[in-house]
Amino acid sequence: MPNYERKVSPAALDIYSWLPKTNCKQCSETTCLAFAVKLLLGEQNIINCKPLFTKRYEDKKRIMLNIVEALGYEVPEDFEEKH
Ligand code: SF4
């Protein structure tokens, strides 16, 4: 398994900074940083970070969804209403 944390691009660090940073593993990644790297590679989907869509992280979520959209990845339109 590659070590995603050894060579982290600035863009991944940017994404990482808006994640909850709890390393809770709910997304099936070992760390939020690994999730950020995979998200950037298109190997993860933002919806897999469940904690981000809780009330506690509402501000971060809004920024993250903008970033994800700006990167050209799909953000489910009805996601907000469902969670
Ligand atoms: S689910 Fe979100 S908060 Fe939890 S480890 Fe993954 S990226 Fe981090």
Residues whose N, C-alpha, C, O or C-beta is under 5 A from the ligand:
A	BS01	SF4	L19 P20 K21 T22 N23 C24 K25 Q26 C27 E29 T31 C32 F35 N48 C49 K50 P51
